[in-house]
Amino acid sequence: MKDYFKQYPDTKGFFKEYGGAFLPPDLQEEMNRITDAYHAISKSHNFISELRSIRKHFQGRPTPVYYCKNLSAKYGGRIYLKREDLNHSGAHKLNHCMGEALLAKYLGKKKLIAETGAGQHGVALATAAAYFGLECEIHMGEVDIAKEHPNVVRMEILGTKVVPVTHGLKTLKEAVDSAFDAYLADSENSLYCIGSVVGPHPFPMMVRDFQRVVGIEAQEQFFEMTGEQPDHVVACVGGGSNAMGIFSGFIEDEDVELHGVEPAGLSDKNGEHASTITFGKPGIIHGFKCYLLQDEKGEPAPVYSVASGLDYPGVGPEHSMLKDIKRVKYQRANDKETIDAFFELSRLEGIIPALESAHAVAYALKLAKENPQKSILINLSGRGDKDIDFVVDKYGLPKE
C-alpha cells in the first residue's frame, strides 16, 4: 500500500471503479470549480495555518487515546479508544465541517447546506457556520428529528434552519435528496457540505483528507503509549467518514488489521438492516458509484439502523474499493449487540458512546475475546448524549 494517498483517488475521483461524478452538466461545472479551488486553496500556507489553529484552539485537538482497563480485564485483549467524543461538538464530524466551512469562506460562499441523520454532522456544520458567520440549512428526516431531538435543539440554538424531510422513509437517504435539491437551487451562493466520504468527486476525497487528522494523531499517540502499532483498528461504517479518518493513519501498514463495522439491524431482510458492503452490489446513488443496497428494480433499497447516522443504502467509494482489494475486513453488529455495548462501555469505563460508535465497540468486544493477546484501537467517533432518551425509552435500563 505504498504511496496510497497519491494513488487514490485518481484525477477524476475514482477509487478503482468506484466514485467519480455522475451529474448533470451544470452541476458538474460547479463540482469542477470546487475541485480546482480545493486543490489550490487546501495546499496554501494561509489555509493550512488557519485550519491548524482552529483544530488546536477551537476544537481542542488532539483528542486523546485512552486505555480501557476495565473492558480489557473483562473481555481480554488490550482495548483502546480514540476519543473523538471529546472533539468539540461531540463527534469527529467537526474535523471536516470546519475544513469545508473554511473552504466556503475562501470561495466567497454565503451559505452552508447539508443533510444529517443522527444530527452530529448537522450540529458540527451549525457550529462551523456560527464560527465563520455563514448561514446554515440542515435537512433532516422526520423520523430522525424525533429520535435525535437534543441535536435538533442544538442546531437551532446555534442559529441553523432545520428543514424536516417528510417523504419516503423520512431518514438519511431522503435528507440527502432534499439537501441536494436545495443546493441545486442556489449553488452560486451556497456550498453543499456532505456529511461523509460519499457523494460526487471531490467530496469523498475532501472529507477523507480533513478526517485524516484522526488517524495521524492516533498512530503517533498509540506508538508513544505502547512502543508499537495496534494489532487491530475498528470503526463503524455508515457512509464511512470516521472509519476513513482513523484507517488513514494505518492503511499503509499492512501489519495492522482494519475492521469496518456495519449495522446488522434487526435481521437480514431488506429494510431491517443497513449492511451495504455485506449485501450490496455496485450501483450509482447521489452522483457517485459505490456498493449499494438495491431492490428488485435496482433502486436504492429501504434501510434501517438503531443508529440514525448509519442508515444509508450506499457507502463511501473508498470503502467499496477497500473491500474489493481486501485491505479492510467489513464486519457487522446487530441492534442487541450494539445496545449491550452501549451500556457496557458506559458502566465499565464511564463513557457513554454514540449508538453509531457502539457498533464498533460491540464488534471489538467479540474480537477481544477471540484475540486475548492482541491490542485493539476503536475509533469512538461520538458521544451518546443525543441517544440517551431514545435508548432508555425504547430499551430501558439493564437489570443488575
C-alpha positions, 0 to 999 in steps of 0.5 A: 500500500505504498504511496496510497494517498497519491494513488487514490483517488485518481484525477477524476475521483475514482477509487478503482471503479468506484466514485467519480461524478455522475451529474448533470452538466451544470452541476458538474461545472460547479463540482469542477470549480470546487475541485480546482479551488480545493486543490489550490486553496487546501495546499496554501500556507494561509489555509493550512495555518488557519485550519491548524489553529482552529483544530488546536484552539477551537476544537481542542485537538488532539483528542486523546487515546485512552486505555480501557482497563476495565473492558480489557480485564473483562473481555481480554485483549488490550482495548483502546479508544480514540476519543473523538467524543471529546472533539468539540461538538461531540463527534469527529464530524467537526474535523471536516465541517470546519475544513469545508466551512473554511473552504466556503469562506475562501470561495466567497460562499454565503451559505452552508447546506447539508443533510444529517441523520443522527444530527452530529454532522448537522450540529458540527456544520451549525457550529462551523457556520456560527464560527465563520458567520455563514448561514446554515440549512440542515435537512433532516428526516422526520423520523430522525428529528424525533429520535435525535431531538437534543441535536435538533435543539442544538442546531437551532440554538446555534442559529441553523434552519432545520428543514424536516424531510417528510417523504419516503422513509423520512431518514438519511437517504431522503435528507440527502435528496432534499439537501441536494435539491436545495443546493441545486437551487442556489449553488452560486451562493451556497456550498453543499457540505456532505456529511461523509466520504460519499457523494460526487468527486471531490467530496469523498476525497475532501472529507477523507483528507480533513478526517485524516487528522484522526488517524495521524494523531492516533498512530503517533499517540498509540506508538508513544503509549505502547512502543508499537502499532495496534494489532487491530483498528475498528470503526463503524461504517455508515457512509464511512467518514470516521472509519476513513479518518482513523484507517488513514493513519494505518492503511499503509501498514499492512501489519495492522488489521482494519475492521469496518463495522456495519449495522446488522439491524434487526435481521437480514431482510431488506429494510431491517438492516443497513449492511451495504458492503455485506449485501450490496452490489455496485450501483450509482446513488447521489452522483457517485458509484459505490456498493449499494443496497438495491431492490428488485428494480435496482433502486436504492433499497429501504434501510434501517439502523438503531443508529440514525447516522448509519442508515444509508443504502450506499457507502463511501467509494473508498470503502467499496474499493477497500473491500474489493482489494481486501485491505479492510475486513467489513464486519457487522453488529446487530441492534442487541449487540450494539445496545449491550455495548452501549451500556457496557462501555458506559458502566465499565469505563464511564463513557457513554458512546454514540449508538453509531460508535457502539457498533464498533465497540460491540464488534471489538468486544467479540474480537477481544475475546477471540484475540486475548493477546492482541491490542485493539484501537476503536475509533469512538467517533461520538458521544451518546448524549443525543441517544440517551432518551431514545435508548432508555425509552425504547430499551430501558435500563439493564437489570443488575 
